[in-house]
Amino acid sequence: MHFAIFLWGFTGILGKLISLQEFPLVWWRILLTVTALGLFLKWKGELEPPPWKEMKKIGFVGGMIALHWVTFYGSIKYSNVSIALSALASTALFTAILDPLLHKRKPKISELGLGLFTIAGIYLIFRFQQLYTVGITLGLISAMLCAYFTIQTKGLLENHGPRNLLFYELIGGLATLTILAPLYLYLFPSQSLIPTLNDSGYLIVLAVVCTVYAMQLSYQALKHVSPFVMNLSVNLEPIYSIILAAIIFHEHEDLNAGFYAGAGLIIASVAVNGLIHMNDKRKARKQIIMP
């Protein structure tokens, strides 16, 4: 799970390096991912189309993944890598709210508490980085979409293999973006839709390493952890990206004390969740040992 999160830390950097606007960037990312993964599954003999009834649900979830990426890269374009990834950390709170609603169960107080702790961090960043209001807003929308598709994917993994599920989800995502492309291009005319040579190299790394490989790792992890644990742990992604962005783009020069205070609260929420999770495992082991 954490290696997948480390790889995702590079997605924001690559998004900043790629000159395409967010919509064509994501369209090309998904096209390359579907092509690479489809060829791999065909070669391995693992290409198994799901029933049409299931495919509709898988395709819808894939559409949410695609829109999550569009709003995420839009957040980067309208702010910077550090701000976008910090806003994405609110995924944990959205998960704590949506998961009980979708599964008709009572919310866990600890999850809501940690989620609110994360939101306090987001508020500090928002309060002191008002130049990036649009970027932060897009980041929050991206976080909500991320929470939704993670919860739904957890359920779909009970009946589908990780690679197959990812492949058909992304086919749904590609179809969604293709249908929405005329509307997007009408509202936000794009100067370029074709990637440059440099963009192509970055897109291949983004598709193969940071999407196919990293998402397979995360889907394997989802078999063993809850969506909340996954999405709270993803809050470490901004830390990796912020360090990389400081080295590559010198973004630390644009950040103030409010940003670092907010980022500190986000890191603390991850640490506290780790302690709670370790304590729960310890209690479970004791119950097994005790007669």
Secondary structure, DSSP 8 states (H G I E B T S, - for coil): -HHHHHHHHHHHHHHHH--S-HHHHHHHHHHHHHHHHHHHHHHHT------HHHHHHHHHHHHHHHHHHHHHHHHHHHS-HHHHHHHHTTHHHHHHHHHHHHHT----HHHHHHHHHHHHHHHHHHHH-GGGHHHHHHHHHHHHHHHHHHHHHHHHTTTS-HHHHHHHHHHHHHHHHHHHHHHHHHHS--S--S--HHHHHHHHHHHIIIIIIHHHHHHHHHTTS-HHHHHHHGGGHHHHHHHHHHHHH-GGGG--HHHHHHHHHHHHHHHHHHHHHHHHHHHHHHHHH--
